[in-house]
Amino acid sequence: LYPKTLKKIGAYSFCKGHPDFMALEEHSIEEIGDYAFQYYNSAFPHLPESLKKIGVGIFADSMVIDVTWYSFYSHIPESTFENCKELESVFLYDTLTHIGERAFAGCDALKEVTYTGSKEQYEQIDGMQNETNRPLLEATITYDFIPRQWETETASPAMTVPPTVDTTPSLSNGSSSLLPFYIAIPILSIANAALVGVIIYQKKARKML
């Protein structure tokens, strides 16, 4: 629906428009204006790596549940997730240096924060001690977390397959996770045929008696 060449999403572009989903990470967007996605319906928003300017309140009042603020964004603007009542978990990188006022105000459901840096680094982030961002300090916080390589990619974790997982069965070298299945089919077919033969024989025997 949106051209891959899209560079800018203006202020209030989708405010109250209730967009269900927009694959932002698939575009080369460089700027998102103030409150552009207020009331956003997607539970897992993901911003493109190409982004250079982020307005205030871009996901305010949204239905977001889980947020990963990637390492290439050093600040979270003012009111970014304000009043996101469904927000439960946040993943932050130690490259984060500033959190704007009211960025997490009203996020009362926030339970978990995962941070790649130390506790000292976390508490010293500019804006972290602001009273309006208290949910970030009241949640259960995991420090010094080392993400796996595939988790650091810009694509949505829900749509990203770890390189160690093979989702397509392989028949190369005569081995496959489906091999037992292929062996079982003819065995079951032979067993069923034998059973049918026994039943027919018994019926004929009864007729002869």
HELIX and SHEET records of a PDB file:
HELIX    1   1 LEU A   24  GLU A   26  5                                   3    
HELIX    2   2 LYS A  119  GLU A  123  1                                   5    
HELIX    3   3 GLU A  131  ASN A  133  5                                   3    
HELIX    4   4 PRO A  135  GLU A  138  1                                   4    
HELIX    5   5 GLN A  149  THR A  152  5                                   4    
HELIX    6   6 PRO A  157  MET A  159  5                                   3    
HELIX    7   7 SER A  172  GLY A  174  5                                   3    
HELIX    8   8 LEU A  179  MET A  208  1                                  30    
SHEET    1   A 3 LYS A   8  ILE A   9  0                                        
SHEET    2   A 3 GLU A  31  ILE A  32  1                                        
SHEET    3   A 3 LYS A  53  ILE A  54  1                                        
SHEET    1   B 4 ASP A  66  TRP A  69  0                                        
SHEET    2   B 4 SER A  89  LEU A  92  1                                        
SHEET    3   B 4 GLU A 112  TYR A 115  1                                        
SHEET    4   B 4 THR A 140  THR A 142  1                                        
SHEET    1   C 2 HIS A  75  ILE A  76  0                                        
SHEET    2   C 2 HIS A  98  ILE A  99  1                                        
END                                                                             
